[in-house]
Amino acid sequence: MWRYYAILSAFFAAATAILAKIGIKGVNGNLATAIRTVVILFIAWGIVLATGEISELKTLSKNNLIFLGLSGVATGLSWIFYFKALETGAVSKVAPIDKLSVAIAMG
């Protein structure tokens, strides 16, 4: 099942790059990131609430919270720099460099 999720992730990552490049025209990358983040916030919490997974909040350990928080910081910085790159760079050049994250994560 994980393969289907990974394929969907790749598809939506590609769509993200294309749609972001179109949407960022004339918009500051930080503002674009903030707007995108609000949309993601509503979607993510909507899924958690709709599936009843909100009850799992109480099972999170301090370690879970620390590392999920750090992951959130890394995600935020990644998005900010991604949008800054898209402000001036072509999607066809920015997206492949962004995908170097795969090689870095494997290292």
Stockholm file with secondary structure:
# STOCKHOLM 1.0

chainA/1-107         MWRYYAILSAFFAAATAILAKIGIKGVNGNLATAIRTVVILFIAWGIVLATGEISELKTLSKNNLIFLGLSGVATGLSWIFYFKALETGAVSKVAPIDKLSVAIAMG
#=GR chainA/1-107 SS CHHHHHHHHHHHHHHHHHHHHHHTTTSCHHHHHHHHHHHHHHHHHHHHHHHTGGGGGGGCCHHHHHHHHHHHHHHHHHHHHHHHHHHHSCHHHHHHHHTHHHHHHHC
#=GC SS_cons         CHHHHHHHHHHHHHHHHHHHHHHTTTSCHHHHHHHHHHHHHHHHHHHHHHHTGGGGGGGCCHHHHHHHHHHHHHHHHHHHHHHHHHHHSCHHHHHHHHTHHHHHHHC
//
